[in-house]
Amino acid sequence: MPNDVKAIVSVVTLLVGIAFAYWESASGNGHLFWFVIGFAVFAVIAMWVFPEAQGGKPERGSANKPQ
């Protein structure tokens, strides 16, 4: 994923996380506020740290090769 797309998705994730945390707090679930904030931050960090899974076709004949 290109860095500009990651940055946009990161900002959207944090904004949705903050909005959801305030909604939980207003609904009487104040104990979930920091959990939701922490999860949103964790999701953004994980998106930047861990690479995308990239699939590919196996090489021809690789299934028949002894290991």
Secondary structure, 3 states (H helix, E strand, C coil): CCHHHHHHHHHHHHHHHHHHHHHHHHCCCHHHHHHHHHHHHHHHHHHHHCCCCCCCCCCCCCCCCCC
